[in-house]
């Protein structure tokens, strides 16, 4: 049976993926696979504020809780997903990467990933 570390490493090896971090709601990393010298602790610490803002937007727009969000920047994408009530997933992706298969797999395998935590 794979571990959460195995899942993070497998996601990190996908084409175009630069970072994968599973973190707690406190902003502390649980497991990470980061390329290019980015600091997983700094990135993790920023995610709870992003999630809080998207939760407020979802509430006021009558959309419910955040499941998965994709944020586009000049230098690539950030995918933020809820795994459980206590854990989130951050994936950073290079520009012009087709994230469709990644998002599809995340949707299909979210429960299995969460079950490893």
Protein Blocks (a to p, Z undefined) as FASTA:
>chain_A
ZZfklmmmmmmmpghiabdcdddfkopafbdcdehhiafklmmmmmmmmmmmmmmmmmmn
onojafbdcdddfkbccddddfblmbccdddddehiafklmmmmmmmmmmmmmmmZZ
